[in-house]
Amino acid sequence: MNARLPNATISRLKGLAQRLDPVLALGKAGATESFIKSLADALAQHELVKIKFAAFKDERKKIAPQLAEKTDSQLIWIVGHVAVLYRQQPDPAKRRIIT
């Protein structure tokens, strides 16, 4: 997993995430391999991704860190039934968010 981000960067990413709509929704099927693949693809495209917990709302604090670990991303925030993950694009030319 990536090194922990500085607090200033986390605060900035939280601010950016507030304006985002959820890209994925975790439903009854749970964190299947196809969901994790979709999440990894979304992170590759957007870097900062919001996930809505449509199901498993009570387990979101346990599932969100697992999703971050499986996608080599960082859990930025859990608020309500939404989690925000961040993974920096390895190619500097394709980065959307400069940290």
C-alpha positions, 0 to 999 in steps of 0.5 A: 500500500502507498505511504500515508498522505500528509494531512494537508493533502487529505484535507484537500482531497476531502474538499474535492470529494465533496463535489463528486457524485458516487462512481460505484455502488456496493450492492447486495452482491458485495465486494466481488472480484468484478466490483473490485476490478471496476473500482480499480478501473475507476481509480485508474481513470479518475484517481479520486472515487466515491463509493456509495454503500447501498448494502452492507451499510453497517459493515462499511467501516470494515469493508472500505479499508479492505477495498483500499488494500485490494486496489492499492489505494488510500481510504481518504474518508468515510462519511455517512454511507459513502467512502472516498478512495484515492490512488495517484496515476503513476504517469505524471502526464495523465494525472488529474489531481496534483498532490 
